[in-house]
Amino acid sequence: MGPEPSPVEQGDARMKAVLFTRYGSPDVLGIQEVPKPAPGDKEVLIKVHATSVTSAECAMRRGEPRWGRIILGLRRPRKRMRTLGLEMAGEIESVGKDVRRFKKGDQVFGFAGFNVGACAEYKCMPEKGSLALKPANSTYEEAAAAVDGASTALFFLKDKANIQSGQRVLINGASGSIGTYAVQLAKYFGAEVTGVCSTGNMELVRSLGADKVIDYTKEDFTKNGETYDIIFDTVTKSSFSQCRGSLKKNGCYLPTTGLKNHFLMLWTSMAGGKRVMAGMSVDKNEALLFLKGLIEADGLKIIIDRRYPLEQAAEAHRYVESGHKRGNVVITVE
């Protein structure tokens, strides 16, 4: 059963949104009619055409990690967190009176971040939020799928690790949303790339440009004697202690999640040598402009595994949680 519908004032313009009022399995998600938002003076109203489902959103729906409930809501999701959706693509329907960066009719893609709410027919975004004109040669579904995974991969490889041409880079989880972009971006920056994935995804990872692919069901990359300048664990299935022996003298370990890794980052930065680089990208404007140019130059392939309509958001969450997705899972909004 989905959440109980909330009352909507008669006469208000309404829209459909996917809501949850308690933490739990995908069954807590349900479609509701809620008031359609109106943009403030410095906001734009986006008619959402596509959004996605990520592992991060599945964790938010479950209320995990527990310390994250400080933001999400301690016992149940806060009202403003009840509609998920981190990345989106759509058309600007209206703009606030002080908006200069965008105009009505602009096709955009962007990142809602802690503001969430893209899993709905409409979403308001600040004019200065993480938003850009979408790549001209991509569909709305492709543009939505390129926001978070690609910008996260870019942030870790370029901003955190300062990737250089000729370096040896290993991508763990190379067939996932972040991983498929990480392989391509590492090659773009001139690195020698090794991808780690399951047997069934090896050809996909090769097709993205990986120089070598390791099947994790048959080989443990931390025990094969190879060393790397960068180990990027996009799925956080390893640890710094496990990977330390596989890093070169001044090598860098990049985990995408884990509070422990932030403490390790501080410790290794003081100790010198092999180090952990953790963190998160909040403002994605610069990354979105870079990715837009790369996509328009056919320099980045977007992998979409499955598409679901808004009404099947729970099924999309269930599939993402199965751990078998390749690339991205998209929700199309009619």
C-alpha positions as CSV (number, residue, x, y, z in Angstrom):
1,M,0.0,0.0,0.0
2,G,1.2,3.5,-0.8
3,P,0.9,6.5,1.5
4,E,-2.5,7.9,2.5
5,P,-3.5,10.8,0.2
6,S,-3.2,14.3,1.7
7,P,-6.0,16.8,1.2
8,V,-5.7,19.3,-1.6
9,E,-7.6,22.6,-1.6
10,Q,-10.4,22.7,-4.2
11,G,-9.7,24.8,-7.1
12,D,-5.9,24.6,-6.8
13,A,-3.9,23.6,-9.9
14,R,-2.7,20.0,-9.2
15,M,-0.1,17.6,-10.4
16,K,0.8,14.0,-9.9
17,A,3.8,13.1,-7.7
18,V,5.3,10.0,-6.2
19,L,5.2,10.3,-2.4
20,F,6.1,8.3,0.6
21,T,5.1,9.1,4.2
22,R,7.0,6.3,6.0
23,Y,10.3,4.5,5.5
24,G,10.4,1.0,4.1
25,S,10.3,-1.1,1.0
26,P,9.3,0.2,-2.5
27,D,5.6,-0.5,-1.5
28,V,5.6,2.7,0.6
29,L,5.7,4.7,-2.7
30,G,2.4,5.9,-4.1
31,I,1.0,8.3,-6.7
32,Q,-0.8,11.3,-5.2
33,E,-2.3,14.5,-6.6
34,V,-0.7,17.5,-4.9
35,P,-0.8,21.3,-5.5
36,K,1.2,22.3,-8.5
37,P,4.1,24.5,-7.4
38,A,4.4,28.2,-8.5
39,P,7.9,29.7,-9.0
40,G,9.2,32.5,-6.7
41,D,10.7,35.6,-8.1
42,K,14.1,33.9,-8.6
43,E,12.8,30.5,-9.6
44,V,11.8,28.6,-12.7
45,L,9.0,26.1,-13.0
46,I,10.0,23.0,-14.9
47,K,7.6,20.6,-16.6
48,V,9.4,17.4,-15.9
49,H,9.7,15.0,-18.8
50,A,12.2,12.5,-17.2
51,T,13.8,11.7,-13.9
52,S,15.7,8.7,-12.6
53,V,16.0,6.2,-9.7
54,T,19.4,5.9,-8.1
55,S,20.8,3.8,-5.3
56,A,21.0,6.9,-3.2
57,E,17.3,7.5,-3.5
58,C,16.5,3.9,-2.6
59,A,18.5,4.4,0.6
60,M,16.7,7.6,1.3
61,R,13.3,5.8,0.9
62,R,14.5,3.2,3.5
63,G,15.7,5.9,5.8
64,E,19.3,4.8,5.5
65,P,21.9,5.4,6.8
66,R,20.3,6.1,10.1
67,W,22.4,9.3,10.7
68,G,21.0,10.6,7.4
69,R,17.6,10.9,9.1
70,I,18.8,14.2,10.7
71,I,18.2,15.6,7.2
72,L,15.4,13.2,6.0
73,G,13.3,13.2,9.2
74,L,13.9,11.1,12.4
75,R,10.7,8.9,12.5
76,R,9.3,9.6,9.1
77,P,10.3,11.7,6.1
78,R,9.9,15.4,6.5
79,K,7.2,16.9,4.3
80,R,9.7,18.5,1.9
81,M,11.5,15.1,1.5
82,R,8.4,13.0,0.7
83,T,8.8,13.2,-3.1
84,L,12.1,11.8,-4.3
85,G,13.9,12.5,-7.5
86,L,17.4,13.9,-7.6
87,E,18.0,14.5,-11.4
88,M,15.6,15.7,-14.1
89,A,15.2,17.0,-17.6
90,G,12.2,19.0,-18.9
91,E,10.9,22.2,-20.3
92,I,10.6,25.5,-18.4
93,E,7.0,26.4,-18.2
94,S,7.3,29.7,-16.4
95,V,9.9,31.9,-14.7
96,G,9.9,34.3,-11.8
97,K,10.0,38.1,-12.5
98,D,13.7,38.4,-11.5
99,V,14.9,35.4,-13.6
100,R,17.4,36.3,-16.3
101,R,19.3,33.1,-16.9
102,F,16.4,31.1,-18.4
103,K,13.2,31.8,-20.3
104,K,9.9,30.0,-20.9
105,G,10.4,27.1,-23.4
106,D,14.0,26.4,-22.6
107,Q,14.8,22.7,-22.5
108,V,16.9,22.0,-19.4
109,F,18.5,19.3,-17.3
110,G,19.6,19.6,-13.7
111,F,20.1,18.3,-10.2
112,A,17.7,18.9,-7.3
113,G,20.1,17.7,-4.6
114,F,18.7,17.9,-1.0
115,N,15.7,19.8,-2.5
116,V,14.6,16.5,-4.2
117,G,11.1,16.4,-5.7
118,A,11.8,15.6,-9.4
119,C,9.7,12.4,-9.3
120,A,6.6,14.5,-10.2
121,E,5.0,16.3,-13.1
122,Y,6.5,19.7,-12.1
123,K,9.4,21.0,-10.1
124,C,10.6,24.5,-9.1
125,M,14.3,25.2,-9.2
126,P,16.3,28.3,-8.2
127,E,17.6,30.2,-11.2
128,K,21.1,29.8,-9.8
129,G,20.6,26.1,-8.9
130,S,22.3,23.2,-10.6
131,L,20.6,23.6,-13.9
132,A,21.7,24.0,-17.6
133,L,20.3,23.9,-21.1
134,K,20.1,20.2,-22.0
135,P,22.4,18.8,-24.7
136,A,20.8,19.5,-28.1
137,N,21.4,15.9,-29.4
138,S,20.0,14.1,-26.3
139,T,16.4,13.0,-25.4
140,Y,15.0,14.1,-22.1
141,E,15.5,10.6,-20.8
142,E,19.2,10.6,-21.8
143,A,19.7,14.1,-20.4
144,A,18.2,13.2,-17.0
145,A,20.3,10.0,-16.8
146,A,23.5,12.1,-17.4
147,V,23.1,14.5,-14.5
148,D,24.2,12.8,-11.2
149,G,26.2,9.8,-12.3
150,A,28.3,11.7,-14.8
151,S,28.8,14.8,-12.7
152,T,29.8,12.6,-9.7
153,A,32.3,10.7,-11.8
154,L,33.7,14.0,-13.1
155,F,33.9,15.4,-9.5
156,F,35.9,12.5,-8.1
157,L,38.2,12.0,-11.0
158,K,39.0,15.6,-11.9
159,D,38.3,17.7,-8.7
160,K,39.3,15.2,-6.0
161,A,42.0,13.0,-7.7
162,N,43.3,15.5,-10.3
163,I,43.5,12.7,-12.9
164,Q,46.4,13.0,-15.3
165,S,47.1,11.5,-18.8
166,G,49.0,8.3,-18.6
167,Q,47.9,7.3,-15.1
168,R,46.5,3.9,-14.3
169,V,43.0,4.0,-13.1
170,L,40.7,1.2,-11.8
171,I,37.0,1.7,-11.7
172,N,35.1,-0.7,-9.4
173,G,31.5,-1.0,-10.3
174,A,32.2,-0.1,-13.9
175,S,28.8,-1.1,-15.3
176,G,26.7,1.1,-12.9
177,S,25.5,4.7,-13.3
178,I,28.6,6.3,-12.0
179,G,30.9,3.6,-13.3
180,T,29.9,3.8,-16.9
181,Y,30.7,7.5,-17.0
182,A,33.8,7.1,-14.9
183,V,35.3,4.6,-17.5
184,Q,34.6,7.1,-20.3
185,L,35.8,10.2,-18.5
186,A,39.0,8.5,-17.3
187,K,39.7,7.6,-21.0
188,Y,38.8,11.2,-22.0
189,F,41.5,12.4,-19.6
190,G,44.1,10.0,-21.1
191,A,44.2,7.4,-18.4
192,E,44.8,3.6,-18.8
193,V,41.5,2.2,-17.5
194,T,40.7,-1.1,-15.8
195,G,37.0,-1.8,-15.2
196,V,35.7,-4.2,-12.6
197,C,32.2,-5.7,-13.1
198,S,30.3,-9.0,-13.3
199,T,30.6,-11.5,-16.1
200,G,27.5,-10.4,-18.0
201,N,28.7,-6.7,-18.1
202,M,32.2,-7.2,-19.4
203,E,31.4,-6.5,-23.0
204,L,29.5,-3.3,-22.1
205,V,32.5,-2.0,-20.1
206,R,34.9,-2.9,-23.0
207,S,32.6,-1.0,-25.4
208,L,32.9,2.1,-23.2
209,G,36.7,2.1,-23.8
210,A,38.1,0.2,-20.8
211,D,41.6,-1.2,-21.7
212,K,41.2,-4.1,-19.3
213,V,38.1,-5.6,-17.6
214,I,38.2,-7.8,-14.5
215,D,35.3,-10.2,-13.7
216,Y,35.0,-9.8,-9.9
217,T,33.3,-13.2,-9.7
218,K,36.5,-14.8,-10.8
219,E,39.3,-12.4,-9.7
220,D,40.0,-10.2,-6.8
221,F,41.6,-7.0,-8.1
222,T,43.2,-6.3,-4.6
223,K,45.2,-9.6,-4.8
224,N,46.4,-9.8,-8.4
225,G,49.6,-7.7,-7.8
226,E,48.6,-4.8,-10.1
227,T,48.9,-1.2,-8.8
228,Y,47.1,1.9,-9.8
229,D,47.4,5.7,-9.4
230,I,43.6,5.9,-8.7
231,I,41.1,3.3,-7.5
232,F,37.6,4.7,-7.8
233,D,35.1,2.5,-6.0
234,T,31.7,3.7,-7.4
235,V,29.8,1.1,-5.4
236,T,31.7,1.2,-2.1
237,K,32.2,-2.6,-2.1
238,S,35.9,-2.3,-1.0
239,S,37.8,-0.4,1.6
240,F,41.0,1.6,1.8
241,S,42.7,-1.1,3.9
242,Q,41.8,-3.7,1.2
243,C,43.0,-1.5,-1.6
244,R,46.0,0.1,0.0
245,G,48.4,-2.6,-1.4
246,S,47.0,-2.0,-4.9
247,L,47.8,1.7,-4.9
248,K,51.0,3.2,-6.1
249,K,53.2,5.2,-3.7
250,N,51.1,8.4,-3.9
251,G,48.0,6.7,-5.1
252,C,44.4,7.8,-4.4
253,Y,41.4,5.8,-3.2
254,L,38.0,7.3,-4.1
255,P,34.9,6.0,-2.3
256,T,31.6,7.6,-3.1
257,T,30.0,7.0,0.3
258,G,30.7,6.2,3.9
259,L,31.2,8.5,6.9
260,K,34.3,6.5,8.0
261,N,36.0,7.5,4.7
262,H,35.8,11.2,5.6
263,F,37.8,10.5,8.8
264,L,40.2,8.4,6.7
265,M,40.6,11.3,4.3
266,L,41.7,13.6,7.1
267,W,44.1,11.1,8.5
268,T,45.7,10.1,5.2
269,S,46.1,13.8,4.2
270,M,48.2,14.4,7.3
271,A,50.1,11.1,7.0
272,G,51.1,11.7,3.3
273,G,51.6,9.0,0.7
274,K,48.6,6.9,-0.2
275,R,45.4,8.7,0.5
276,V,41.6,8.6,0.7
277,M,39.7,11.4,-1.1
278,A,36.0,11.5,-0.1
279,G,33.3,14.2,-0.4
280,M,30.4,15.2,-2.5
281,S,29.6,17.7,-5.2
282,V,26.7,20.0,-4.4
283,D,26.9,22.8,-7.0
284,K,26.9,21.0,-10.4
285,N,26.6,24.0,-12.7
286,E,30.1,23.9,-14.1
287,A,30.0,20.1,-14.4
288,L,26.7,20.2,-16.3
289,L,28.1,22.7,-18.8
290,F,31.2,20.5,-19.3
291,L,29.0,17.4,-19.8
292,K,26.7,19.2,-22.2
293,G,29.6,20.0,-24.5
294,L,31.0,16.5,-24.2
295,I,27.6,14.9,-25.0
296,E,27.0,17.3,-28.0
297,A,30.5,16.3,-29.3
298,D,29.4,12.6,-29.1
299,G,32.1,12.1,-26.4
300,L,29.9,10.5,-23.8
301,K,27.7,7.5,-24.2
302,I,24.6,7.4,-21.9
303,I,23.5,3.9,-20.9
304,I,19.8,3.4,-20.0
305,D,18.9,0.0,-18.8
306,R,15.2,0.4,-18.3
307,R,12.5,3.0,-18.5
308,Y,9.4,3.1,-16.3
309,P,6.3,5.4,-16.3
310,L,5.7,7.6,-13.3
311,E,3.0,5.2,-12.1
312,Q,5.6,2.4,-11.9
313,A,8.1,4.2,-9.7
314,A,7.9,1.4,-7.0
315,E,8.8,-1.2,-9.7
316,A,11.7,1.0,-10.7
317,H,13.0,1.2,-7.1
318,R,12.6,-2.6,-6.8
319,Y,14.7,-3.2,-9.9
320,V,17.5,-0.7,-8.8
321,E,17.6,-2.5,-5.4
322,S,18.1,-5.9,-7.1
323,G,21.7,-4.8,-7.8
324,H,21.5,-5.9,-11.5
325,K,21.0,-2.6,-13.3
326,R,23.4,-1.6,-16.1
327,G,23.9,2.2,-16.3
328,N,20.7,4.1,-15.5
329,V,17.1,3.5,-14.7
330,V,14.8,6.3,-15.9
331,I,11.3,7.3,-15.1
332,T,9.4,9.0,-17.9
333,V,6.8,11.6,-17.0
334,E,3.8,12.0,-19.4
